[in-house]
Amino acid sequence: MKILSFDIGGTKIACAAVDENGKIIGEVKKFATPNNAQEIIEIIEKIISSEKFDGLAFASAGVVFNNRLEQKPLNLPQGFQNIDFSKFADVPVIVENDANAAAWCEYKIGNAQKCQNCIVLAIGTGVGCGIICEGRLLKGKSGAAGECRFKISGKDLAFMAEKNKLEPDCFVIYEAAKKANKLAADVYEKWQKNLFEALICLNDLFDTEKIVLSGSLSHIVDYEFMQKNIAAYAYGKPPVICQAVGHEFPALVGAALLWFENYKKEI
């Protein structure tokens, strides 16, 4: 059984066939995300017309509920929220928020395996959060659960750097901090504290077993600092703080795995 899965983001669209074990079959096709919804539809239709598959899965930015976008994602064009993904082919279709899909990937085949309660926090240009509660993806009343407004993104770190007249590049700041540049070290330390406050807040709310960090900024986190402080301040048994296993396309794979979770018994 093969699922054709898409990851649709503000800068790129990725697509690949995925099996029930989360293994990508063949090549991953990548396209720059067009600036209008009709061109996105045309890319999807072109790919679908050239593939054989048993189901379709879509991971998308934005709030997703009941396989539909609840509102226009900030980084995708007007009209994207009106796309009816169920109309692309006469097969079962699933649509999920990209952070939720990535969290499911980590839960099923990544660093959160065997954790019935875990959180995957994606920190890159923006912030995404997927929450697994008692082995189920937490959605909320409208699909917005986990859409947290923490000041921990790459944009936030770059803004702090600019305020201190430093180059607004997260990895430049990190390297400068490691070389004892005081201004850079101060900015990096403040960002780390913001991240710790986000982690302790999430744990206080969900009493989770693991918090897995993914995204580009997960590579510059001081995990020893995070674990030490979580252990000191968490209520109850502290969670493990760790990095994602580094799957290149976690949302794409996670969306396919969610398809199998929902539809395999029906096929």
C-alpha positions as CSV (number, residue, x, y, z in Angstrom):
1,M,0.0,0.0,0.0
2,K,1.4,3.4,-1.0
3,I,0.3,6.9,0.0
4,L,1.2,10.0,-2.0
5,S,2.0,12.6,0.6
6,F,2.6,16.4,0.2
7,D,4.2,18.9,2.6
8,I,3.0,22.4,1.5
9,G,4.8,25.3,3.1
10,G,5.4,28.9,2.4
11,T,8.6,28.4,0.5
12,K,8.4,24.9,-0.9
13,I,6.1,22.0,-1.8
14,A,7.6,18.5,-1.3
15,C,5.9,15.3,-2.4
16,A,6.8,11.6,-2.2
17,A,5.2,8.2,-1.9
18,V,5.4,6.7,1.6
19,D,4.7,3.1,2.8
20,E,3.1,2.1,6.1
21,N,6.4,2.0,7.9
22,G,7.2,5.6,7.1
23,K,9.7,4.7,4.4
24,I,9.8,7.1,1.4
25,I,9.5,5.2,-1.9
26,G,11.5,6.7,-4.8
27,E,12.4,10.3,-5.1
28,V,11.1,13.3,-3.3
29,K,9.8,15.9,-5.7
30,K,10.3,19.6,-4.7
31,F,8.8,22.8,-6.1
32,A,9.0,26.4,-5.0
33,T,5.6,27.4,-3.6
34,P,3.8,29.6,-6.1
35,N,2.4,32.9,-5.0
36,N,-1.2,32.1,-6.0
37,A,-3.5,29.2,-5.0
38,Q,-4.4,28.1,-8.5
39,E,-0.8,27.4,-9.4
40,I,-0.5,25.3,-6.2
41,I,-3.6,23.3,-7.4
42,E,-1.9,22.8,-10.8
43,I,1.3,21.4,-9.2
44,I,-0.7,19.0,-7.1
45,E,-2.9,17.9,-10.1
46,K,0.2,17.4,-12.3
47,I,1.9,15.2,-9.7
48,I,-1.2,13.2,-9.0
49,S,-1.8,12.5,-12.7
50,S,1.6,10.8,-13.0
51,E,1.5,8.6,-9.9
52,K,-0.3,5.5,-8.7
53,F,-1.3,5.4,-5.1
54,D,-3.9,4.2,-2.6
55,G,-4.4,7.4,-0.7
56,L,-3.5,11.1,-0.4
57,A,-2.0,12.9,2.6
58,F,-1.3,16.6,2.9
59,A,0.7,18.4,5.6
60,S,0.1,22.1,5.5
61,A,0.9,25.3,7.4
62,G,-2.1,26.7,9.2
63,V,-5.0,25.5,11.4
64,V,-6.5,22.3,10.0
65,F,-9.6,20.7,11.3
66,N,-11.7,17.9,9.8
67,N,-9.4,17.7,6.8
68,R,-9.9,21.4,5.9
69,L,-8.1,24.6,6.5
70,E,-9.9,26.7,9.1
71,Q,-8.3,30.0,7.9
72,K,-5.6,31.2,5.5
73,P,-2.1,30.4,6.7
74,L,0.1,33.5,7.0
75,N,2.7,32.2,4.6
76,L,0.5,30.9,1.9
77,P,-1.5,32.9,-0.8
78,Q,-5.1,34.0,-0.6
79,G,-7.5,31.3,-1.7
80,F,-5.3,28.4,-0.5
81,Q,-7.7,28.0,2.5
82,N,-10.5,27.2,0.1
83,I,-8.8,24.3,-1.6
84,D,-10.9,21.1,-1.3
85,F,-8.2,18.5,-1.0
86,S,-10.7,15.7,-1.1
87,K,-11.5,16.4,-4.8
88,F,-8.1,15.7,-6.2
89,A,-8.6,11.9,-6.5
90,D,-11.2,9.3,-5.7
91,V,-9.2,7.8,-2.7
92,P,-9.3,8.5,1.0
93,V,-7.6,11.8,1.9
94,I,-6.2,13.3,5.1
95,V,-5.1,16.8,5.7
96,E,-3.1,17.8,8.8
97,N,-1.2,20.8,10.2
98,D,2.5,20.4,9.4
99,A,3.7,20.6,13.0
100,N,1.1,18.0,14.1
101,A,2.2,15.7,11.2
102,A,5.9,16.1,12.1
103,A,5.0,15.3,15.8
104,W,3.2,12.1,14.7
105,C,6.3,11.1,12.6
106,E,8.5,11.5,15.7
107,Y,6.0,9.6,17.9
108,K,5.7,6.7,15.5
109,I,9.3,6.3,14.1
110,G,11.4,8.9,15.8
111,N,12.8,9.9,19.2
112,A,9.4,9.9,20.9
113,Q,8.6,6.2,20.2
114,K,6.9,4.4,23.1
115,C,6.0,7.8,24.7
116,Q,2.2,8.0,25.1
117,N,2.6,11.6,26.2
118,C,5.1,13.7,24.3
119,I,5.5,17.1,22.6
120,V,7.4,18.0,19.5
121,L,8.4,21.6,19.3
122,A,9.7,22.8,15.9
123,I,11.9,25.9,16.1
124,G,13.0,27.5,12.9
125,T,12.0,30.7,11.1
126,G,8.7,30.2,12.9
127,V,7.5,27.9,15.8
128,G,5.3,24.9,15.5
129,C,4.1,22.5,18.2
130,G,2.5,19.1,18.1
131,I,1.1,17.4,21.2
132,I,0.6,13.7,21.7
133,C,-1.7,13.0,24.7
134,E,-2.3,9.5,25.8
135,G,-1.3,8.2,22.4
136,R,-3.5,10.6,20.4
137,L,-2.8,13.8,18.6
138,L,-4.3,16.7,20.5
139,K,-6.4,18.9,18.2
140,G,-8.6,21.1,20.4
141,K,-12.0,22.4,19.3
142,S,-10.9,23.8,16.0
143,G,-7.5,22.2,15.3
144,A,-5.5,25.0,16.9
145,A,-4.1,23.1,19.9
146,G,-0.4,23.7,20.2
147,E,-0.3,26.9,18.2
148,C,1.8,28.7,20.9
149,R,3.1,32.2,20.7
150,F,6.5,31.7,22.3
151,K,9.3,34.2,21.5
152,I,11.7,31.5,20.5
153,S,11.7,31.5,16.7
154,G,14.6,32.4,14.4
155,K,12.9,35.7,13.7
156,D,12.8,36.4,17.4
157,L,16.5,35.6,17.8
158,A,17.4,37.7,14.8
159,F,15.4,40.6,16.2
160,M,17.2,40.4,19.5
161,A,20.5,40.4,17.6
162,E,19.6,43.5,15.6
163,K,18.7,45.4,18.8
164,N,22.2,44.7,20.0
165,K,23.7,45.8,16.6
166,L,24.7,42.2,15.8
167,E,24.3,40.4,12.5
168,P,20.7,39.0,12.5
169,D,21.8,35.4,11.6
170,C,21.0,32.8,14.2
171,F,24.0,30.6,13.5
172,V,26.4,33.5,13.4
173,I,25.1,34.5,16.8
174,Y,25.6,31.0,18.1
175,E,29.2,30.7,16.8
176,A,30.1,34.1,18.2
177,A,28.6,33.2,21.6
178,K,30.7,30.0,21.6
179,K,33.8,32.2,21.0
180,A,33.0,34.4,24.1
181,N,31.7,37.4,22.2
182,K,29.9,39.1,25.2
183,L,27.0,40.7,23.2
184,A,26.4,37.5,21.2
185,A,26.6,35.4,24.4
186,D,24.0,37.7,26.1
187,V,21.6,37.4,23.2
188,Y,22.0,33.6,23.0
189,E,21.5,33.3,26.7
190,K,18.3,35.3,26.6
191,W,17.0,33.2,23.8
192,Q,17.9,30.0,25.7
193,K,16.0,31.3,28.8
194,N,13.0,32.1,26.6
195,L,13.1,28.5,25.2
196,F,13.4,27.1,28.7
197,E,10.4,29.1,29.8
198,A,8.4,27.7,26.8
199,L,9.5,24.1,27.8
200,I,8.6,24.4,31.4
201,C,5.2,26.0,30.5
202,L,4.4,23.1,28.1
203,N,5.4,20.5,30.7
204,D,3.4,22.2,33.4
205,L,0.4,22.1,31.2
206,F,0.7,18.6,29.8
207,D,3.0,16.7,32.3
208,T,4.7,15.0,29.3
209,E,7.3,12.3,29.1
210,K,9.5,13.8,26.4
211,I,9.8,17.2,24.6
212,V,11.5,16.7,21.3
213,L,13.0,19.7,19.6
214,S,13.1,19.8,15.8
215,G,13.7,22.4,13.1
216,S,16.9,24.3,12.2
217,L,17.4,26.0,15.7
218,S,17.2,22.6,17.4
219,H,20.9,22.3,16.4
220,I,22.0,25.2,18.5
221,V,20.2,24.4,21.8
222,D,22.2,23.7,24.9
223,Y,20.5,20.4,25.9
224,E,22.5,20.0,29.0
225,F,21.3,23.4,30.2
226,M,17.7,22.6,29.3
227,Q,17.7,19.2,31.0
228,K,19.3,20.5,34.2
229,N,16.9,23.3,34.6
230,I,13.8,21.3,33.7
231,A,14.9,18.8,36.4
232,A,15.2,21.6,38.9
233,Y,11.9,23.3,38.2
234,A,9.4,20.8,36.7
235,Y,6.5,19.5,38.8
236,G,6.6,15.8,39.2
237,K,9.0,13.7,37.2
238,P,10.8,15.9,34.7
239,P,10.5,15.2,30.9
240,V,13.4,14.2,28.8
241,I,14.5,17.0,26.5
242,C,16.0,15.7,23.3
243,Q,16.5,16.5,19.6
244,A,14.5,15.0,16.8
245,V,16.2,12.1,14.9
246,G,16.6,14.4,11.9
247,H,14.2,12.9,9.3
248,E,14.5,15.3,6.3
249,F,10.8,15.3,5.6
250,P,9.0,14.7,9.0
251,A,5.7,16.4,8.1
252,L,5.4,14.6,4.8
253,V,6.1,11.2,6.4
254,G,3.9,12.0,9.4
255,A,0.9,12.9,7.2
256,A,1.2,9.6,5.5
257,L,1.5,7.7,8.8
258,L,-1.6,9.5,10.0
259,W,-3.4,8.3,6.8
260,F,-2.6,4.7,7.7
261,E,-3.7,5.4,11.3
262,N,-7.1,6.6,10.1
263,Y,-7.8,4.6,6.9
264,K,-5.8,1.3,6.7
265,K,-8.6,-0.8,8.3
266,E,-11.1,0.6,5.9
267,I,-9.2,-0.4,2.7
